[in-house]
Structure formats: C-alpha cells, structure tokens
Amino acid sequence: IEAGGPDAAAWTAVAESYEDTDPQKAREYFSRAVAIDPDDEEALLGIVRADQHELRFDQVAAGLEQLLHCHPNRHVWRRMLVGMYSLLERFDTAVNMAAELEARVDLDPVRRTEYRETLVETLRESGRRDEAIARLQAWAKEDAEGGEWTQRLAFEFVRQRKYEDAVRTYESLIAMAPDNKAVRDRLLDSLLETRQYVR
C-alpha cells in the first residue's frame, strides 16, 4: 500500500486486521476496497459486519440488500435480512419476504425447513401468533405420521401457553407412535399445565 497502487484485496486484508479492535477503521478500509471493486464480496460482507458491530442495523439491512442484488440465491444472507427487518420493526416487510422465500418451488427440504423456521419466528416477533399457528397447522397436514411439523405445532402451542391444544396434538402423536418417550414426556408436561392430574 505504501508503495502505491493498492488493489481491493490489499485494502480488504488491512480492514480485516482492524475488525476486532476498531470497527470504524475496518469499515473505512473495506469501503476503499469496494470503491476499487464494487462486486468484492469479502469487502461488502466486511462492511456489513462492521455496521453490525456498531449496531447500525439499518445500514446492515442496506448492505445485505446490496449483496443480494448481486447474489440473489445466498439463502443465509436472505434469512439475515429478514432478521434485520424484524429488528428494525419492519415486520410486514420481514413476513412478506420470509413467506415469499418459503413458497419457492426450487428449494431443497433443508432450505425449506430453514425458511419455515424463519417465517414462524418472524410472525411470532411481529405479534401475529395466530398466523404462526395457522402456518404450522397447514404444514402439519403435509406430514407423514408423527412428522416434524406436527411436533413443531405442539411445541408452538406450548410456547403460546395453549396447553389444551398442545395436549390434543401430543395425544395424536402418541396414537401414531406410542413408544416415543420424548413426545410422551411433553404430553405429561402439558397435562400438568392444564391441571389434568388424573389423566
């Protein structure tokens, strides 16, 4: 750099040396890298990290939007952006984005599960808890017997202290898999919460 003519990689290396000690200086040098190469992914991510460290969440969201404009299929970044929207209380934007992503037909099962988790969490954070349950109920209908989403639905009933609904859901799971000790234990916990001691 002192010799003149630094490239984006050099500025990125300098910026990374400051990330743990001086986020503002790190952001400055990452920005110099981006000025040379606007598509430098490492430098753009570095700016996002620096802004996050400084709690500039609106700028974190803007940085993620910029990254996704260039790399639209980076699912981790999309889920981070949904989280940033929620943190900024842009709940409608967060929910709509999560729902749109979950509905994509090209997702593999792992990605779809991640987006469903993100959508339910976003609905819960935005106060739309009934909608979170409705989504889980719809996904549970797609389940095989004793499937993942039926169990998640039961757990969501517990989280929302709808213990009677949790009991009914756990009982349906026990009927399909009587030897499932974990589900039986959760059923007993829910029965205790409803004071159904005899059952």
KERO-889584 format. One record per residue (C-alpha): residue in one letter; z, y, x. Coordinates in steps of 0.02 Angstrom, whole numbers, padded with zeros to 5 digits, always signed. Each point is the difference from the previous one (the first is absolute). Layout:
<rs>
aZYX ...
</rs>
This chain:
<rs>
i+00000+00000+00000 e+00044+00121+00141 a-00169-00037+00078 g-00085+00060-00159 g-00106-00080-00134 p+00130-00112-00084 d-00067-00118-00133 a+00083-00050-00164 a+00076-00156+00076 a+00088+00104+00134 w+00076+00119-00127 t+00054-00149-00106 a+00086-00079+00150 v+00092+00163+00035 a+00049+00017-00183 e+00070-00176-00006 s+00115+00039+00146 y+00083+00134-00107 e+00014-00095-00164 d+00182-00054+00023 t+00063+00163+00073 d-00102+00145-00067 p-00101-00034-00159 q-00064+00179-00008 k-00074-00011+00174 a-00068-00173-00040 r-00086+00071-00154 e-00075+00141+00104 y-00079-00121+00123 f-00057-00123-00134 s-00084+00150-00083 r-00090+00041+00163 a-00066-00177+00002 v-00062+00016-00178 a-00084+00166+00043 i-00104-00096+00128 d-00027-00154-00109 p+00034+00028-00187 d-00016-00187-00033 d+00128-00053+00131 e+00106-00119-00102 e+00145-00011+00123 a+00014+00189+00010 l-00009+00022-00189 l+00136-00131-00023 g+00102+00088+00133 i-00007+00162-00099 v+00058-00095-00155 r+00146-00075+00096 a+00050+00169+00071 d-00004+00080-00173 q+00102-00143-00071 h+00128+00020+00139 e+00013+00184-00045 l+00014-00043-00186 r-00161+00094-00041 f-00047-00122-00137 d-00135+00108-00077 q-00088+00002+00168 v+00027-00188+00019 a-00089-00024-00167 a-00142+00115+00054 g-00016-00095+00164 l-00008-00168-00087 e-00131+00068-00120 q-00105+00053+00149 l+00018-00170+00082 l-00047-00092-00159 h-00153+00109-00022 c-00065-00077+00163 h+00077-00173-00023 p+00012-00032-00189 n+00054-00183+00011 r+00157+00019+00104 h+00121-00069-00128 v+00159+00039+00097 w-00047+00183+00006 r-00039+00003-00186 r+00171-00072-00041 m+00080+00128+00116 l-00095+00138-00091 v+00064-00061-00169 g+00175+00007+00073 m-00027+00178+00063 y-00062+00055-00172 s+00158-00073-00077 l+00108+00086+00129 l-00086+00164-00043 e+00032-00039-00185 r-00186-00007-00034 f+00037-00151-00107 d-00155+00000-00110 t-00111+00004+00154 a+00102-00139+00081 v-00003-00112-00154 n-00185+00027-00033 m-00045-00039+00179 a+00108-00157+00006 a-00071-00061-00167 e-00179+00031+00057 l+00028-00095+00161 e+00086-00147-00086 a-00149-00016-00118 r-00128-00020+00140 v-00097-00161-00020 d-00026-00024+00187 l+00183-00023+00047 d+00066-00160+00074 p+00161-00069-00076 v+00112+00073+00137 r-00070+00176-00020 r+00010-00011-00190 t+00183-00050+00011 e+00036+00147+00116 y-00084+00124-00118 r+00091-00073-00150 e+00166+00021+00091 t-00048+00179+00042 l-00050+00037-00179 v+00162-00070-00074 e+00105+00096+00126 t-00096+00160-00035 l+00020-00019-00188 r+00185-00028+00023 e+00020+00152+00112 s-00095+00109-00124 g+00115-00052-00143 r-00134-00104-00087 r+00106-00156-00001 d-00065-00070-00164 e-00175+00008+00071 a+00058-00093+00155 i+00064-00140-00112 a-00160+00000-00102 r-00103-00021+00159 l+00109-00143+00058 q-00011-00084-00170 a-00190+00009+00006 w-00004-00076+00175 a+00126-00133-00049 k-00121-00061-00134 e-00122-00040+00139 d+00130-00103+00093 a+00001-00185+00022 e+00158-00081-00066 g+00152+00076+00084 g-00111+00122+00090 e+00039+00146+00111 w-00026+00139-00127 t+00111-00080-00131 q+00139-00003+00128 r-00034+00181+00047 l+00004+00046-00184 a+00171-00080-00018 f+00063+00092+00154 e-00066+00164-00069 f+00097-00029-00162 v+00156-00023+00107 r-00037+00159+00099 q-00014+00096-00163 r+00157-00085-00067 k-00096-00082-00143 y+00099-00158+00021 e-00043-00080-00167 d-00184+00010+00046 a+00040-00066+00173 v+00092-00148-00076 r-00148-00045-00111 t-00121+00013+00145 y+00107-00104+00117 e+00024-00131-00136 s-00189-00014-00017 l-00011-00027+00187 i+00137-00132-00002 a-00089-00092-00141 m-00153-00015+00114 a+00096-00037+00160 p+00173-00071-00039 d+00039-00035+00183 n-00026+00178+00060 k+00174+00043+00060 a-00041+00181+00043 v-00063+00035-00176 r+00151-00090-00075 d+00118+00108+00102 r-00087+00158-00058 l+00009-00062-00180 l+00188-00027+00018 d+00021+00175+00072 s-00095+00075-00147 l+00103-00101-00125 l+00158+00067+00079 e-00067+00178-00017 t-00029-00030-00187 r+00175-00077-00015 q-00072-00163-00063 y+00135-00102+00083 v-00016-00154-00113 r-00184-00022+00039 
</rs>
